[in-house]
Amino acid sequence: MSQIEDHPLRYRLANELHARPFPSMRAPSTAAYLAIKRPEGAAARDRAADMEHLIALLDRHGAPHPQPGATHYFGRIGRHTLKWESHTEFVTYTAYTDGLSSRPFDPADFEVFPEHWLAEAPGVRITSALIRITPWKDTDTTRDRIAEWFVAESVAVARVLDDAAVVAGDFRIDPAGHLRFAVTVAPDTGERRIGRVVQRLCEIETYKSMSMLGFSRAREMSPRMGELDAQLSGMIGDMTGEATRAEDTLKSLLSISAELESMVAQSSYRFGATEAYKSIVQQRIEVLREQRFEGRQTFSEFMMRRYDPAMRTVQSSRERLNAMADRAMRAGELLRTRVDVERSAQNQALLESMDRRADMQLRLQKTVEGLSVVAISYYAVSLVGYLAYPLAAPLDLSKGMMMAIATPFVVAAVWWLVHRIRKRMH
């Protein structure tokens, strides 16, 4: 029996679904999370630099290297377990270890990433977090810890995955530069489920931060968009009158259109990425299957109050920018119509002028033809006179009488000949 040939990408595509498994974590434990992004051109960055940075951390602990071209890594570094992932615009590091420090959210927990190694990162920090995983004791203890660790007006708390855990966080940056999340785990929650909860929290924070870059871009563009909108509206209003010339309007319109197209080109990727990241944030929160804890706001409610308005601003800016570009295009079509109408009027005036000139030329031609008949007749009469002089004596006529008699006939003949030539030409 012959073996059917596989598609060249079959195994790679199948293995991609299993490339990034959730970590297994137990309570109590601590996780330190870091996301690094290039300030500009992150999607087209040199990924080899990311790999070199990862290898530099692994070499400090004598850990094995990942495969060339790998987009994820999972292994031990000292007493920590490291999970590394390469994404479209950023890379993430998650280091977790069993046990808890005596001080909640101790900055020393982040020292798994050395300072000099962080200083050599091929990018900047987009977010970092400390996650404290503790076993469930009782409701009062959990309530007291949340009150102690987080800002009351910002904290979001929820029971997740059918009471598998209680998660809390206020999305504020602490004095050490990290966000804080607390995961209080029920006694019967499995290690993989704990890992999934922690992974979801990290993803929510990362994609939230990435999508907020679009909000920052929209806010930066808003003043200039307002100026261009006012200029475009004024220009379209001026096009209905005769105060401005089409050439001056066209120059201004080209300038505005070029700037709008540049803004669209510069922001289209960021706005599109923001929409994708927003969808991921909403999906990650949804799969947590939140239930309210002690009447506190859930993560979805926190996002609805703080995050969703920012995303709507991004969407509104994107639609407004596209609408302005369309208006500029329509204004160009209106201006083109105006120019065509003006050109048609100019052509009509030119044709009328040409008709007048042609009529004048025709009249002048007729006048010249009359004069030419006279001139030709004059010379023709002279020639006829010379020819008829010998006949003057036999006919007993004077030379003047001979020429007087011949003149009407010569003039008539010349006029007939000129008229016939002109008729043939037309």
LOKE-876922 format. One line per field, with one value per residue (C-alpha): residue in one letter; chain; x, y negated, z. Coordinates in nm, 2 decimals. Each point is the difference from the previous one (the first is absolute). Layout:
r = c(A; ...);
c = c(A; ...);
x = c(X; ...);
y = c(Y; ...);
z = c(Z; ...);
//
This chain:
r = c(M; S; Q; I; E; D; H; P; L; R; Y; R; L; A; N; E; L; H; A; R; P; F; P; S; M; R; A; P; S; T; A; A; Y; L; A; I; K; R; P; E; G; A; A; A; R; D; R; A; A; D; M; E; H; L; I; A; L; L; D; R; H; G; A; P; H; P; Q; P; G; A; T; H; Y; F; G; R; I; G; R; H; T; L; K; W; E; S; H; T; E; F; V; T; Y; T; A; Y; T; D; G; L; S; S; R; P; F; D; P; A; D; F; E; V; F; P; E; H; W; L; A; E; A; P; G; V; R; I; T; S; A; L; I; R; I; T; P; W; K; D; T; D; T; T; R; D; R; I; A; E; W; F; V; A; E; S; V; A; V; A; R; V; L; D; D; A; A; V; V; A; G; D; F; R; I; D; P; A; G; H; L; R; F; A; V; T; V; A; P; D; T; G; E; R; R; I; G; R; V; V; Q; R; L; C; E; I; E; T; Y; K; S; M; S; M; L; G; F; S; R; A; R; E; M; S; P; R; M; G; E; L; D; A; Q; L; S; G; M; I; G; D; M; T; G; E; A; T; R; A; E; D; T; L; K; S; L; L; S; I; S; A; E; L; E; S; M; V; A; Q; S; S; Y; R; F; G; A; T; E; A; Y; K; S; I; V; Q; Q; R; I; E; V; L; R; E; Q; R; F; E; G; R; Q; T; F; S; E; F; M; M; R; R; Y; D; P; A; M; R; T; V; Q; S; S; R; E; R; L; N; A; M; A; D; R; A; M; R; A; G; E; L; L; R; T; R; V; D; V; E; R; S; A; Q; N; Q; A; L; L; E; S; M; D; R; R; A; D; M; Q; L; R; L; Q; K; T; V; E; G; L; S; V; V; A; I; S; Y; Y; A; V; S; L; V; G; Y; L; A; Y; P; L; A; A; P; L; D; L; S; K; G; M; M; M; A; I; A; T; P; F; V; V; A; A; V; W; W; L; V; H; R; I; R; K; R; M; H);
c = c(A; A; A; A; A; A; A; A; A; A; A; A; A; A; A; A; A; A; A; A; A; A; A; A; A; A; A; A; A; A; A; A; A; A; A; A; A; A; A; A; A; A; A; A; A; A; A; A; A; A; A; A; A; A; A; A; A; A; A; A; A; A; A; A; A; A; A; A; A; A; A; A; A; A; A; A; A; A; A; A; A; A; A; A; A; A; A; A; A; A; A; A; A; A; A; A; A; A; A; A; A; A; A; A; A; A; A; A; A; A; A; A; A; A; A; A; A; A; A; A; A; A; A; A; A; A; A; A; A; A; A; A; A; A; A; A; A; A; A; A; A; A; A; A; A; A; A; A; A; A; A; A; A; A; A; A; A; A; A; A; A; A; A; A; A; A; A; A; A; A; A; A; A; A; A; A; A; A; A; A; A; A; A; A; A; A; A; A; A; A; A; A; A; A; A; A; A; A; A; A; A; A; A; A; A; A; A; A; A; A; A; A; A; A; A; A; A; A; A; A; A; A; A; A; A; A; A; A; A; A; A; A; A; A; A; A; A; A; A; A; A; A; A; A; A; A; A; A; A; A; A; A; A; A; A; A; A; A; A; A; A; A; A; A; A; A; A; A; A; A; A; A; A; A; A; A; A; A; A; A; A; A; A; A; A; A; A; A; A; A; A; A; A; A; A; A; A; A; A; A; A; A; A; A; A; A; A; A; A; A; A; A; A; A; A; A; A; A; A; A; A; A; A; A; A; A; A; A; A; A; A; A; A; A; A; A; A; A; A; A; A; A; A; A; A; A; A; A; A; A; A; A; A; A; A; A; A; A; A; A; A; A; A; A; A; A; A; A; A; A; A; A; A; A; A; A; A; A; A; A; A; A; A; A; A; A; A; A; A; A; A; A; A; A; A; A; A; A; A; A; A; A; A; A; A; A; A; A; A; A; A; A; A; A; A; A; A; A; A; A; A; A; A; A; A; A);
x = c(0.00; 0.15; 0.04; -0.18; 0.22; -0.04; -0.03; 0.34; -0.16; -0.23; 0.21; 0.10; -0.35; -0.13; 0.27; -0.07; -0.32; 0.21; 0.30; -0.09; -0.14; -0.12; 0.25; -0.08; 0.01; -0.08; -0.10; 0.18; 0.23; 0.11; 0.02; 0.20; -0.12; 0.17; -0.10; 0.26; -0.08; 0.20; -0.10; -0.04; -0.03; -0.06; -0.18; 0.30; 0.26; 0.31; -0.12; 0.35; 0.07; -0.29; 0.15; 0.34; -0.15; -0.17; 0.32; 0.19; -0.24; 0.01; 0.38; 0.01; -0.16; 0.15; -0.34; -0.03; -0.07; -0.32; 0.00; 0.10; -0.30; -0.21; -0.29; -0.03; 0.21; -0.07; 0.26; 0.17; 0.23; 0.13; -0.29; -0.24; -0.19; 0.02; -0.26; 0.10; -0.22; 0.06; -0.30; -0.06; 0.10; 0.15; 0.16; -0.11; 0.18; -0.17; 0.21; -0.18; 0.12; -0.15; -0.05; -0.07; 0.22; -0.07; -0.08; -0.30; 0.10; 0.36; 0.21; 0.26; -0.22; 0.07; 0.38; -0.02; 0.05; 0.33; 0.03; 0.29; -0.18; -0.31; 0.21; 0.12; -0.35; -0.07; -0.30; -0.19; -0.23; -0.36; -0.12; 0.12; -0.18; 0.04; -0.26; -0.05; -0.17; -0.13; -0.23; -0.35; -0.04; -0.33; -0.20; 0.11; 0.36; -0.04; -0.19; 0.26; 0.28; -0.17; -0.06; 0.36; 0.17; -0.21; -0.15; -0.37; -0.14; 0.18; 0.00; -0.17; -0.09; -0.18; -0.05; 0.11; -0.03; -0.29; 0.16; 0.33; 0.17; -0.05; 0.20; 0.07; 0.19; -0.02; 0.20; 0.22; 0.38; 0.15; 0.31; 0.23; -0.15; -0.22; -0.37; -0.14; -0.23; -0.12; -0.13; -0.16; -0.04; -0.27; 0.14; -0.12; 0.13; 0.25; 0.35; -0.08; -0.31; 0.20; 0.24; -0.28; -0.13; 0.34; 0.06; -0.34; 0.08; 0.33; -0.16; -0.28; 0.26; 0.23; -0.26; -0.17; 0.33; 0.06; -0.34; 0.04; 0.28; -0.28; -0.17; 0.32; 0.03; -0.36; 0.05; 0.32; -0.18; -0.32; 0.11; 0.14; -0.30; -0.22; 0.21; -0.01; -0.38; -0.06; 0.22; -0.17; -0.35; 0.10; 0.15; -0.31; -0.21; 0.22; -0.04; -0.36; 0.09; 0.22; 0.23; 0.28; 0.16; 0.00; 0.38; 0.04; -0.27; 0.17; 0.33; -0.14; -0.21; 0.30; 0.19; -0.29; -0.06; 0.37; 0.02; -0.32; 0.13; 0.33; -0.20; -0.20; 0.31; 0.18; -0.30; -0.16; 0.22; -0.03; -0.37; -0.05; 0.23; -0.20; -0.32; 0.15; 0.15; -0.33; -0.17; 0.26; -0.04; -0.38; 0.03; 0.25; -0.23; -0.29; 0.16; 0.07; -0.37; -0.01; -0.24; -0.02; 0.19; -0.12; -0.18; 0.32; 0.03; 0.12; 0.27; -0.26; -0.17; 0.34; 0.07; -0.35; 0.06; 0.36; 0.12; -0.30; -0.03; 0.36; -0.06; -0.30; 0.21; 0.24; -0.28; -0.15; 0.33; 0.06; -0.35; 0.04; 0.34; -0.14; -0.30; 0.22; 0.21; -0.32; -0.12; 0.33; -0.05; -0.35; 0.12; 0.26; -0.28; -0.21; 0.30; 0.07; -0.37; 0.04; 0.32; -0.17; -0.30; 0.23; 0.21; -0.31; -0.11; 0.35; -0.01; -0.35; 0.13; 0.30; -0.22; -0.22; 0.31; 0.13; -0.34; 0.02; 0.35; -0.10; -0.29; 0.23; 0.24; -0.28; -0.11; 0.36; 0.05; -0.31; 0.13; 0.34; -0.17; -0.18; 0.32; 0.17; -0.27; 0.06; 0.38; -0.01; -0.25; 0.22; 0.29; -0.22; -0.16; 0.35; 0.09; -0.32; 0.07; 0.34; -0.15; -0.28; 0.21; 0.05; -0.38; -0.06; 0.08; -0.21; -0.30; 0.05; 0.02; 0.23; 0.22; -0.20; -0.33; 0.15; 0.10; -0.33; -0.19; 0.22; 0.01; -0.35; 0.06; 0.34; -0.12; -0.29; 0.23; 0.25; -0.28; -0.15; 0.34; 0.08; -0.35; 0.04; 0.35; -0.14; -0.30; 0.22; 0.22; -0.30);
y = c(0.00; -0.33; -0.29; -0.32; -0.30; -0.26; -0.37; -0.16; -0.21; 0.27; 0.08; -0.36; -0.12; 0.29; -0.06; -0.37; 0.07; 0.17; -0.24; -0.21; 0.21; -0.15; 0.03; 0.22; -0.19; 0.08; -0.21; -0.16; -0.14; -0.33; -0.11; -0.28; -0.12; -0.23; -0.11; -0.18; -0.19; -0.20; -0.37; -0.02; 0.26; 0.28; 0.23; -0.02; 0.03; 0.22; 0.31; 0.13; -0.28; 0.13; 0.35; -0.13; -0.18; 0.32; 0.21; -0.25; 0.06; 0.38; 0.00; -0.17; 0.32; 0.25; 0.09; 0.16; -0.22; 0.00; 0.13; -0.25; -0.21; 0.11; -0.22; 0.14; 0.15; 0.19; 0.11; -0.04; -0.28; 0.06; 0.03; -0.16; 0.13; -0.23; -0.03; -0.22; -0.08; -0.21; -0.18; -0.23; -0.32; 0.11; 0.28; 0.11; 0.16; 0.18; 0.13; 0.18; 0.18; 0.20; -0.18; -0.36; -0.28; -0.13; -0.34; 0.00; -0.11; -0.04; -0.17; 0.26; 0.26; -0.18; 0.04; 0.32; -0.25; -0.17; -0.37; 0.00; 0.26; -0.22; -0.30; 0.20; 0.09; -0.06; -0.21; -0.17; 0.13; -0.01; 0.16; 0.20; 0.17; 0.19; 0.27; 0.15; 0.34; 0.10; 0.29; -0.09; -0.05; -0.17; -0.29; -0.24; 0.06; -0.05; -0.32; -0.14; 0.08; -0.17; -0.31; 0.00; 0.07; -0.21; -0.34; 0.03; -0.23; 0.19; 0.36; 0.26; 0.33; 0.31; 0.37; 0.18; 0.34; 0.11; -0.10; 0.15; -0.32; -0.37; -0.24; -0.36; -0.30; -0.37; -0.05; -0.26; -0.02; 0.03; -0.19; 0.28; -0.04; 0.31; 0.08; 0.24; 0.29; 0.23; 0.35; 0.18; 0.36; 0.25; 0.32; 0.23; -0.22; 0.19; -0.13; -0.04; -0.20; -0.23; -0.05; -0.08; -0.27; -0.16; 0.01; -0.16; -0.28; -0.07; 0.00; -0.24; -0.24; 0.03; -0.04; -0.28; -0.19; 0.07; -0.12; -0.32; -0.09; -0.06; -0.23; -0.20; -0.03; -0.11; -0.27; -0.13; -0.02; -0.16; -0.37; 0.02; 0.19; -0.28; -0.26; 0.19; 0.06; -0.38; -0.08; 0.26; -0.12; -0.36; 0.10; 0.19; -0.30; -0.24; 0.23; -0.10; -0.37; -0.18; -0.17; 0.25; 0.13; 0.37; 0.01; -0.14; 0.24; 0.29; -0.08; -0.01; 0.31; 0.20; -0.10; 0.11; 0.32; 0.09; -0.06; 0.20; 0.29; -0.01; 0.01; 0.30; 0.18; -0.06; 0.09; 0.28; 0.28; -0.13; -0.05; 0.35; 0.15; -0.18; 0.15; 0.35; -0.04; -0.14; 0.32; 0.22; -0.19; 0.04; 0.37; 0.07; -0.16; 0.19; 0.34; -0.07; 0.04; -0.27; -0.01; -0.29; 0.02; -0.20; -0.25; -0.12; -0.10; 0.28; -0.03; -0.03; -0.29; -0.17; 0.02; -0.12; -0.32; -0.07; 0.19; 0.02; -0.38; -0.02; 0.26; -0.18; -0.31; 0.19; 0.14; -0.35; -0.15; 0.27; -0.05; -0.38; 0.01; 0.23; -0.22; -0.31; 0.18; 0.08; -0.36; -0.12; 0.24; -0.12; -0.36; 0.08; 0.14; -0.31; -0.22; 0.20; -0.05; -0.38; -0.01; 0.20; -0.24; -0.31; 0.16; 0.07; -0.36; -0.11; 0.23; -0.13; -0.36; 0.10; 0.16; -0.31; -0.21; 0.22; -0.02; -0.38; 0.00; 0.24; -0.23; -0.30; 0.19; 0.10; -0.36; -0.11; 0.27; -0.12; -0.35; 0.11; 0.20; -0.31; -0.20; 0.28; 0.00; -0.37; 0.04; 0.30; -0.18; -0.31; 0.20; 0.22; -0.32; -0.13; 0.33; 0.00; -0.36; 0.09; 0.29; -0.22; -0.30; 0.13; 0.02; -0.36; -0.16; 0.24; -0.04; -0.38; 0.01; -0.18; 0.20; -0.14; 0.11; 0.35; 0.04; -0.14; 0.26; 0.29; -0.09; 0.14; 0.32; 0.05; -0.08; 0.24; 0.27; -0.05; 0.00; 0.32; 0.17; -0.10; 0.11; 0.33; 0.07; -0.08; 0.22; 0.29; -0.05; 0.01);
z = c(0.00; -0.11; 0.26; -0.09; -0.02; 0.28; -0.06; 0.09; 0.28; 0.14; 0.31; 0.07; -0.01; 0.22; 0.25; 0.01; 0.20; 0.27; -0.01; 0.30; 0.28; 0.32; 0.29; 0.30; 0.32; 0.36; 0.30; 0.16; -0.27; -0.16; -0.36; -0.15; -0.34; -0.26; -0.35; -0.22; -0.32; -0.25; 0.01; -0.37; -0.28; 0.24; -0.25; -0.23; 0.27; -0.01; 0.19; 0.02; 0.26; 0.21; -0.01; 0.09; 0.30; 0.11; -0.04; 0.21; 0.29; -0.05; 0.00; 0.34; 0.14; -0.24; -0.15; -0.34; -0.30; -0.21; -0.35; -0.28; -0.11; 0.30; 0.11; 0.35; 0.27; 0.33; 0.24; 0.34; 0.09; 0.35; 0.24; -0.24; -0.30; -0.30; -0.28; -0.30; -0.29; -0.32; -0.13; -0.30; 0.18; 0.33; 0.20; 0.34; 0.29; 0.29; 0.29; 0.28; 0.30; 0.29; 0.33; 0.10; 0.12; 0.35; -0.14; -0.24; -0.35; 0.11; -0.29; 0.08; -0.18; -0.32; 0.04; -0.20; -0.29; 0.09; -0.04; -0.24; -0.21; -0.01; -0.10; -0.31; -0.11; -0.38; 0.08; 0.29; 0.26; -0.10; 0.33; 0.29; 0.29; 0.32; 0.06; 0.34; 0.01; 0.34; 0.13; 0.11; 0.37; 0.05; -0.13; 0.27; -0.06; -0.38; 0.06; 0.23; -0.23; -0.29; 0.21; 0.11; -0.34; -0.25; -0.04; 0.09; -0.27; -0.28; 0.11; -0.20; 0.17; -0.13; 0.06; -0.31; -0.17; 0.22; 0.33; -0.09; 0.12; 0.10; -0.21; 0.09; -0.15; -0.02; -0.32; 0.17; -0.02; 0.35; 0.12; -0.14; -0.34; -0.02; 0.00; 0.27; -0.03; 0.27; -0.07; 0.30; -0.10; 0.12; 0.16; -0.28; -0.29; -0.22; -0.09; -0.37; 0.08; 0.23; -0.29; -0.24; 0.24; 0.04; -0.38; -0.06; 0.24; -0.17; -0.34; 0.11; 0.13; -0.30; -0.27; 0.20; 0.00; -0.36; -0.11; 0.21; -0.24; -0.26; 0.25; 0.04; -0.38; -0.03; 0.26; -0.16; -0.34; 0.12; 0.01; -0.35; -0.13; 0.14; -0.19; -0.33; 0.04; 0.04; -0.30; -0.21; 0.09; -0.07; -0.33; -0.11; 0.10; -0.21; -0.30; -0.04; -0.05; -0.25; 0.25; -0.03; -0.32; -0.07; -0.02; 0.35; 0.14; -0.17; 0.15; 0.35; -0.06; -0.11; 0.31; 0.23; -0.19; 0.01; 0.38; 0.06; -0.21; 0.20; 0.33; -0.13; -0.10; 0.33; 0.22; -0.19; 0.14; 0.36; -0.02; -0.15; 0.26; 0.28; -0.13; 0.01; 0.34; 0.14; -0.13; 0.18; 0.33; -0.02; -0.09; 0.28; 0.26; -0.13; 0.03; 0.37; 0.06; 0.26; 0.30; 0.24; 0.33; 0.30; -0.22; -0.16; -0.37; -0.23; -0.26; -0.27; 0.19; 0.05; -0.37; -0.08; 0.21; -0.08; -0.30; -0.24; -0.03; -0.11; -0.26; -0.12; -0.04; -0.22; -0.21; -0.03; -0.10; -0.26; -0.15; 0.01; -0.18; -0.27; -0.04; -0.04; -0.26; -0.19; 0.03; -0.14; -0.29; -0.07; 0.03; -0.27; -0.22; 0.05; -0.07; -0.32; -0.10; 0.06; -0.20; -0.29; 0.00; 0.00; -0.28; -0.20; 0.04; -0.11; -0.30; -0.09; 0.02; -0.21; -0.27; -0.01; -0.04; -0.27; -0.18; 0.02; -0.14; -0.28; -0.09; 0.00; -0.22; -0.24; -0.03; -0.04; -0.26; -0.19; 0.01; -0.12; -0.28; -0.11; 0.00; -0.18; -0.27; -0.05; -0.01; -0.23; -0.22; -0.02; -0.13; -0.22; -0.16; -0.07; -0.17; -0.20; -0.10; -0.14; -0.19; -0.14; -0.10; -0.36; -0.04; 0.11; -0.34; -0.22; 0.23; 0.02; 0.38; 0.23; 0.25; 0.30; -0.16; -0.07; 0.37; 0.13; -0.21; 0.11; 0.37; 0.10; -0.18; 0.15; 0.35; -0.04; -0.12; 0.28; 0.26; -0.14; 0.00; 0.36; 0.12; -0.18; 0.16; 0.35; -0.05; -0.10; 0.31; 0.23);
//
